Structures are given as C-alpha cells and as structure tokens.
Amino acid sequence: MAIIETTNLHRDYQDGDSIIRAVDGINLSVEEGEFTAIIGPSGSGKTTLLNLIGGLDNPSQGEVIVDQKEIHELSDNELINFRLRHIGFVFQAYNLIPVLSAKENVEFIMQLQGKSAKERSKRALELLKAVGLEQQAHKRPNELSGGQQQRVAVARALASKPSFVLADEPTANLDSKSTEDLLDIMHKLNQEEGITFLFSTHDQRVIDRAQRLVYVEDGKIKSDTKK
C-alpha cells in the first residue's frame, strides 16, 4: 500500500519577474517499508519535494496524499496535528533544543501529543537504547558529538510512532564513522521494525544503502530505480 503519493505536483516560486519551477509535475508513490533516496544535483528540487510531502510547504498545483489523507487540503491547525502524529523529521542541522537533555528532546514531541510522563520516559529510553545512546540520556546537545546529536534526532523522529520518516541530508554534517553508524541504525530500524525512510541526499554512502533511487533534475523525476 502506498504511504506517500504525489500527483502532478508543482511548486513555483516568484523571483522578480521570473517564475522558478522547483517541482515540475512530479508523480511519486512510496510503499510502506521502503528505504528510498531522492537524489540529484543541488537545486534539482529534492528538498522542496520532501518539504511538500512533509506538509512544510504548499504545492502550487497537484496533490499530496499521505496515509490516505490529502494533506494539501488541511487547514494549518489540522496540518500541524497531522504532522505531529504521522511524520517524523530528521534535518541536517539536528534542530535539538539546547536546554533539554537527550531524553527530554526525545520526549518533547510526545509531550505535545499529550502522552503521560511515564509513557514518555519509557519510550524515550527505549529509543535512545535503540540508537546506542542510553548512557548519554541526561546529557545536553552541547555535550554530545555531531553524530550523537543526529542519533538523538532520529530517536526523536520515531518517538511519535510516525507512519514514515523524512530525512533531509541527514549525514551532511557528519564524519564517515558517524555516517556509517547512523545509517546502520536507520537500516536496522527499517529492516526489523518496517519503518519507512525517505531521504534527500548527495551522500554516496546513503545512496549505496538505499533500496530505491529516485533521480530528480530540474524539478522532474528523470529515473526511478529499485535495486
């Protein structure tokens, strides 16, 4: 079953007198349990496409259906609530809250969902263990390496039990060892728990691990290959 579906998706931006077509008629279907990378040169539309799928941007034309919900039709409040319960995000900048510990950062999204303190604590510790950071649970982001912060971000993305995880250049700021560790963790979560991952990336190491490669250029899908 398709968990993500876009139909004739466009996103245009005004640049002075010109119109920049960042996404140009993309039709994409992602099945549950996929480990897929959207690849292509800088400025090809990868991040814009991910932002449209995640409801962080609105299409100029076309449809985005996530978990059988037409998210482009939702009000702002409905969209916030939908993202909170259905989509996990991992960004290259980590976006952790500096004054909170690793555990508190993972718990934060569950707090927004109204989960009890006991439930939040239990799941946060389980997730930190899954990403190999149970010993660092009470450290703040500035006490963690870049790779460790990104693993906290992955744990946080999974905390809400999302339908899938969108990862925008998640390895861009990481060294080789941290990248391999992070990819091992995400691949294991995909294989053992069936979590769907959709990446945008330039990183050959991510490309090598992906099971499907969607090549985007000039806002269009040029090729779509399953390994």
C-alpha positions in Angstrom: 0.0 0.0 0.0 1.3 3.5 -0.9 2.0 5.5 2.2 3.0 8.6 0.2 1.6 9.6 -3.2 2.0 12.8 -5.2 0.1 13.5 -8.4 1.1 16.2 -10.9 2.9 18.0 -8.1 4.2 21.5 -8.8 5.9 24.2 -6.7 6.6 27.6 -8.2 8.5 30.5 -6.7 8.4 34.1 -7.8 11.9 35.6 -8.4 11.5 39.1 -9.5 9.8 38.9 -12.9 10.7 35.3 -13.3 9.0 32.1 -12.0 11.2 29.4 -10.7 9.6 25.9 -11.1 11.3 24.0 -8.2 9.0 20.9 -8.6 7.6 20.3 -12.0 4.8 17.7 -12.3 6.1 15.0 -10.1 4.2 11.7 -9.7 5.7 9.6 -6.9 4.4 6.7 -4.9 6.3 5.3 -1.9 5.2 2.0 -0.3 5.2 1.2 3.3 8.6 -0.2 4.5 10.7 1.4 1.7 14.2 2.8 2.3 14.3 5.3 -0.6 16.7 8.1 -1.5 15.8 11.1 -3.6 19.0 12.1 -5.4 20.1 14.7 -7.9 22.2 17.9 -8.2 21.9 21.0 -6.0 18.8 23.0 -6.9 17.1 20.0 -8.5 14.1 20.2 -6.2 14.9 17.4 -3.8 14.4 19.3 -0.6 11.3 21.1 -2.0 9.8 17.8 -2.8 10.5 16.5 0.7 9.0 19.7 2.2 5.8 19.3 0.2 5.5 15.6 1.2 6.0 16.6 4.9 3.5 19.5 4.7 6.2 22.1 5.4 5.4 23.8 2.1 2.2 24.1 0.0 2.0 22.9 -3.7 1.2 25.4 -6.4 -0.6 22.6 -8.2 -1.3 18.9 -7.7 -1.9 16.6 -4.8 0.0 15.2 -1.8 -1.6 12.2 -0.2 0.0 10.8 3.0 -1.5 7.9 4.9 -4.6 8.3 2.6 -5.1 11.9 3.7 -4.9 14.8 1.2 -2.7 17.0 3.3 -2.7 19.9 0.8 -6.4 20.3 1.7 -5.9 20.5 5.5 -6.1 23.8 7.5 -2.9 25.0 9.2 -4.0 23.5 12.6 -5.1 20.2 11.1 -1.7 20.0 9.3 0.3 20.7 12.4 -1.7 17.9 14.2 -1.3 15.5 11.3 2.5 16.1 11.1 2.7 15.6 14.9 1.1 12.1 14.7 2.2 10.8 11.3 5.5 12.2 10.1 9.0 12.0 11.6 11.6 14.6 10.5 15.4 14.4 10.6 17.2 17.5 9.3 20.9 18.1 8.6 21.0 20.8 11.3 19.8 18.3 14.1 17.4 21.0 15.5 17.7 19.8 19.1 16.5 22.1 21.9 19.8 23.2 23.6 18.4 23.5 27.2 16.9 20.0 27.2 18.7 16.7 27.7 18.8 14.0 25.0 16.0 12.2 26.8 13.9 15.4 27.2 14.4 16.2 23.5 13.1 12.7 22.5 10.2 13.2 25.0 9.2 16.6 23.7 7.1 15.5 20.8 5.2 13.0 23.0 4.5 15.8 25.4 2.9 17.7 22.6 0.8 14.6 21.8 -0.4 14.6 25.4 1.3 11.3 26.5 1.8 10.7 30.2 5.2 11.3 31.8 5.6 7.6 32.5 4.9 6.6 28.9 7.1 9.4 27.5 10.0 8.4 29.8 9.7 4.7 28.9 9.6 5.2 25.1 12.4 7.8 25.1 14.8 5.5 27.0 13.8 2.6 24.6 14.6 4.7 21.6 17.9 6.1 23.0 18.9 2.5 23.6 17.9 1.6 20.0 20.3 4.3 18.7 23.0 3.4 21.2 22.8 6.4 23.4 21.2 5.1 26.6 24.3 6.2 28.6 24.0 9.8 27.2 20.3 10.2 28.0 20.8 13.0 30.5 23.4 15.0 28.5 22.5 18.2 26.7 23.2 18.6 23.0 26.4 20.6 23.6 27.8 17.6 25.5 27.3 15.3 22.5 29.2 14.9 19.2 27.5 15.7 15.9 26.9 12.1 15.2 25.3 11.6 18.7 23.1 14.6 18.2 21.9 13.3 14.9 21.1 9.9 16.5 19.1 11.8 19.2 17.2 13.5 16.3 16.4 10.0 14.8 15.1 8.8 18.2 13.0 12.0 18.4 11.7 11.4 14.9 10.5 8.0 15.9 9.1 9.0 19.3 5.6 9.8 17.9 5.4 6.4 16.2 5.1 8.1 12.8 4.0 6.5 9.6 7.3 7.3 8.0 10.5 9.4 8.5 11.6 12.2 6.1 15.4 12.7 6.3 16.8 15.8 4.5 20.5 15.4 4.0 20.8 13.8 7.5 24.5 12.9 7.1 25.7 16.3 5.6 27.4 17.4 8.8 28.8 14.1 9.9 32.2 12.4 9.5 32.5 8.9 7.9 32.3 6.9 11.1 29.2 8.8 12.4 27.6 8.5 9.0 28.1 4.7 8.9 26.8 4.4 12.5 23.7 6.4 11.7 23.0 4.5 8.5 23.4 1.2 10.3 20.8 2.3 12.9 18.3 3.6 10.3 18.7 0.5 8.1 18.2 -1.8 11.2 15.0 0.1 12.1 13.8 -0.2 8.6 14.6 -3.9 8.4 13.5 -5.0 11.9 10.6 -2.6 12.5 9.5 -1.9 9.0 9.9 1.9 9.4 9.7 3.7 6.1 12.5 6.2 5.4 12.6 8.7 2.6 15.9 10.6 2.2 17.0 13.5 0.1 20.8 13.3 -0.2 24.0 13.9 -2.1 25.9 11.4 0.1 27.2 8.4 -1.8 27.1 6.3 1.4 23.4 6.9 1.7 22.9 6.2 -2.0 24.7 2.9 -1.6 22.4 1.8 1.2 19.1 2.9 -0.3 16.9 0.2 -1.9 15.4 2.6 -4.4 16.9 5.7 -6.0 14.6 8.5 -7.4 16.8 10.8 -9.5 15.4 14.4 -9.7 16.7 17.1 -12.0 15.1 20.5 -12.9 12.1 19.6 -10.7 11.3 16.4 -12.6 11.9 12.7 -12.0 14.4 11.6 -14.6 14.7 8.0 -13.3 13.3 5.7 -10.6 15.3 2.6 -9.9 14.8 -0.2 -7.4 17.9 -2.2 -6.5 
